[in-house]
Amino acid sequence: MEKFDNRYLEMAGIWAKNSYCKRRQVGALIVKDKMIISDGYNGTPSGFENICEDENGVTKPYVLHAEANAITKVAKSGNSSQGATLYVTASPCLECSKLIIQSGIKRVVYKDEYRLTDGVDLLRRAGIEVEKID
């Protein structure tokens, strides 16, 4: 499984390059039965201008995280994320972790540590397998 974990994480990194955000580009893939069922990157909601930061370089409050985009995309598709694995380039925040728990994702694999660990702590508390891969 480790070989696939590294590849999917690599692909999430490539997907992150679609983000218009300047401060940090994050990519996410949801994989179930060795099939990518959803993808996402951080950015503004559909129909908004593709500018993530204000004139002071601060991230706009309505910017969606990569995980939130991937989860809402799978919800629209009619696919189920129950039992899936989420690959994301940065560890999930608290808000995204709540969505991950509710979406039935059972495993999260990430690359970079976010400055706050409350999201990862919540996932572990919910019994979700969390793995950091360098």
N, C-alpha and C positions, 0 to 999 in steps of 0.2 A: 504493500500500500504506500510505502514511503516514496517510491519513485513517482507514483501518481500525485501524491501530495505536493511534491516539489514542482511538478509540471503544472498542476492547476494553480498553484501559487504564482508561478512564473506568468501564466496566462492572465491572472488577475492583475499582475503588475503591468502587463501590456495594455489591458483594458483601462487601467487607471489613466493612461495617456489621453483618453478621450475627454477627460475632465478639463473644464475651462478654469478651474480654481488655480490661483497662483500660489497661495500659501502651502497647500498640500493637495496632491492628487492621490485619491484612494480608489482602488478597484475591488470588486467583489464578484464571485461566482458561486452559484448554488448548484451542487452536483448530487445527483441521486442515481443509483445503479450505474455508475460510471458514465452518466450522461449529464451534460450541462443543461439544466432546466431554466436557469435565469442568470442574468448578469446585471451589474450596475456599477456606476461610478458616481462620485460626489458632484453635485451641481444643483442648479436652480430647477424648480418644478416646470413641467411641460408648459410651453407658451410664454415663459418668462425670458428676459434677455439673458444671454449666457455670460453673466458677470457675477462672480461669487463674492467679491469684496467691494466695500464702499471706497470712497476717495481716500480714506485714512488707512486702507489696507486691512480693515476689520471684516471678517466673514459676515455676510448678511444673515440675519436670523432665520430666513426661510430656506436656506441652502439645505438640501437633503444629503444625508450621508450615503455612501455606496451601498451599505447593507440595507438601508431603508428602501433605496431604489430597487435593489434586486428582489427584496421581499414583496414590495407592492407590485412589481412587474409579474412575479410568479402568481400572485393573487388574481391579477387581471387575466392571466393566461388560461386559467382553469386547471393548471397543474397543481400538484400538492407537494409542499416542501416537508411533509411529515417524514421524519427519519433521514433527512438529507444532511449533507455536509456543506458548511459555508466556508469558502476560502476568501480571505480578505487581507489586503496589504498592510493594514494597521489594526491593532486590537480594538474591539468594539467599545463604544462609549456606553454609558448607563441606559440612555434612551434606546439605542439600537439593540442592546442586550435584551430589553423587555420585548421588543418585536421578535427577536430571534427565539426567545422562549415560547412566545405565543404562536409562532409559526410552525412549531414542531420540529425545528432543526435540532439534531441530536449531537452534532459535532462542529466545532469551529477551529479552523486552522488559520493562523495569522503569522505575519512576518515581523512588523515593527511594533514595539511597545508604545502605547499612548501614555502620556504623562500621568494620567489617572488610571488606577486599576479597578475602580468600582464596577465597571462593566464586566470585566473578566471574573471578578469576585462573585458577582450576581449569577453569571452563567454557571460557574462551578457549584454554587449553592443550589441551583436548579437541577443539578445532576447532568449538565451538558459537558461532554468531553471537550476540553480546550487544550490546544497544542500550539506552541510557538516554534516556528521553523526559521532558522537563519538562512 
